[in-house]
């Protein structure tokens, strides 16, 4: 075909951007590109390559093992025959690229670059994560070096966005403009980010390591208690009368399958100690943390293993031995460097006629700053998603009204800071024109969700599908203001990336077997709290089929609106009426009719395929199943709920004992499929379970290995005489997960 | 000019015949089940919650097919991501042919009635800023290949090509003709 005389194309992004990329960063990306080539030639072992790419943020995605159930049969995806990019991970399978945004802080130009790479290498969508990162999906591994170069030219790195590294350091998005913070933590979080990035002491962890900063102790934004290491800003008057800055420092928190609350190390650590303390902790974690058993490798398990006081002692000892490093404190000389300057003078929103929809939007999405005449505007992103075109529109709005004051949030939204109050209507109109003016920020309709089965290899249920439908459903309802303030968070599996533990209503994806079919469910988790920096974690009260979750949420919220006392929080309300009442309220929703009568329940939201967990890569295992297994599993669920009742009633020892009993019931029901004569003796049940399910690998989770079986063995050895409430809480959580694993095992056996 | 790696072609749904994007989800799943398209198709993803977003995407290895809501107008969006000819003209023509064929498949699916595509307008986009920067020179370099494809599918009917959209976005060219033609006729001409 005829073509005109073409313009000369540049040879590569590497050449085009050579003078715009930091030389060190450029060299790292060149090395990564070489590693890709070496792997293609088979000169790098696949596990090493997998960790290498993870440390550059290049992650796997669902179906990258080359298998997908299409609703009728499992199909092989015939990717070209080239080396894998990790164990069971096809080279050509689309992957996810995570992009670190420290503190969620962005400039307009960076947002435009993100839009460009989303269009050129992904599907045009920028996804904000619960760690203030961005993620691009359906990215080919071959495209990642150029993608990284283009980001690097804009001052963004993907280094250590995944893998066993220090993940994105998060911070409250309101720091510096918040009315009740001690001080702006931005310079400290920034300094720590770049001090630890690539630091030799952070390269040998057994698992990831998460750090968060908060400007205050009471509010939600920093979520410090769910982090490995957390800093809460504190000020005090020193002996000489001057104001001293420091931090309340916490360590050992985490969500995941076994959530732990971080504990206080020091209620006032001087500002100059923040970095060396983190370095010392990293060294101890690298040296003593678990390396083989991934399920026990987070810092929280090292706390459990050594004891909190002993770990803190070791860290302090390590700190004392550290060779001095100027970077610990040099940033303190120039804290003002990170101060944001308003683009325009502050102003007052007068009285007048405002655009249609402005009042409702403003009520939830505009928050006054500490600085008079300015507000923070929240852009509510549905499920954390925005298009490249919307990102460019947002960059324009920022340039016009507030400058480079953009931050992503852990609620998967974006905020613009320093918007002059009088310009809020104009910002609203511009956002509306870009399709970005949805009201309801941080309300019940602003549902947080992890990727779930949409793209995650570990997803069990469709957290995004459910959250999208639930959000639309709730937005149509006339809700009591107290209900509107609640938060809903959904995770597609027990790894809890949707942070369901800390929501008012948490939703945890699980699967249940009904007849010969599987049904997607969500556990309803109550009792969590985002306030007080994620001050409390909820517990599951029961599983409801996914398709009935909107009805379940309606019932719970209606009951709250109807029966709460004046100013009673949702947590206090649930505590007062008791979880049993809530469970009873949902009882009929848990009954699943036959496939023929209720076929809709047997598929997930947004996915008409017959539901399966086979895409998680669950292997086949042998075993004979008898019907009473299901009765046993149901009984174990009842017992674990009773354990919660005991805990709520202030009987932690009895609660822990009952939770262990629930595990025994589940283990016994499985063990009896192999030996009908298994007695009720704990020793016998555990021994039989170990022999037939643990030692054979039958009970192993494809990703968590024998983690859940080990929790039974630990519970069996534990003493239940004087159990602390947090230990009982954890015991219940472990029992709940053990039972879910027993369900999964039973399903595998039956399938086989 | 080296052919852009990524090429997108969009056919807009005729006003009043567009369908909710989520109605397309089961259709795309069926395409995977029945191998309706001779390509490696991987999965379906739903962006129906994103205003003016990608709608519903059928992700493939070499191409994606979407019922797209961009530009505030629903339509079939085909994206060539990798593979295929290196020749610019052939690459553009092949993308157009695949887009037309997919649009025809959607129109033919009874579950999506009354969906119809407007055959008088085609949007071409080149999300490859290295080989197709959004500037006048690139547009001129692409003009002949785009014109050739339009001549072929519109059977020589008069048409216009205009460069449109945000200059920061990928180069976008809209082709228009005033002559309405049946979609299956366009598919035949593109394939023949």
Interface residues (C-beta under 8 A of the other chain):
Chain A: X1 X2 X3 X4 X5 X6 X7 X9 X10 X12 X13 X16 X62 X63 X68 X70 X71 X72 X75 X77 X78 X79 X92 X93 X94 X112 X115 X116 X119 X120 X123 X124 X125 X137 X138 X140 X146 X382 X383 X385 X386 X387 X388 X389 X390 X392 X435 X436 X454 X455 X464 X465 X468 X471 X472 X606 X607 X608 X609
Chain B: X1 X2 X6 X22 X25 X26 X29 X32 X33 X40 X42 X43 X44 X45 X46 X47 X48 X49 X50 X51 X52 X53 X54 X57 X59 X61 X64 X70 X81 X82 X87 X88 X89 X90 X93 X127 X128 X129 X130 X131 X137 X138 X140 X141 X142 X143 X144 X145 X148 X166 X168 X169 X170
